[in-house]
Amino acid sequence: MDWKVFFKKVAIFSWCMAIISILIYIVRYTASEIGNLFMWDQPFIWELILGLVFCLLSVFWPKKNK
C-alpha cells in the first residue's frame, strides 16, 4: 500500500468518526444546546481538521514510480 491510499483511508476514517460524534451529540442534547457543538474543544472539529489534512496529503502526495 502506498502513502496516497493510506492517507485517503485515514481521511475517510476520520470523517466517519466526526459524523458519528455529531450524531451522538445531536441525540444527547436538546435543540437549545446544539450550539455548543461548534466549540473548539469538541473532538469532532479536530476529526474534521485531521480528515482534511489527510485528504490533502492523499491528493498532493507524489505517485509512486514503478
C-alpha positions, 0 to 999 in steps of 0.5 A: 500500500502506498502513502496516497491510499493510506492517507485517503483511508485515514481521511475517510476514517476520520470523517466517519468518526466526526459524523458519528460524534455529531450524531451522538451529540445531536441525540444527547442534547436538546435543540437549545444546546446544539450550539455548543457543538461548534466549540473548539474543544469538541473532538469532532472539529479536530476529526474534521481538521485531521480528515482534511489534512489527510485528504490533502496529503492523499491528493498532493502526495507524489505517485509512486514510480514503478 
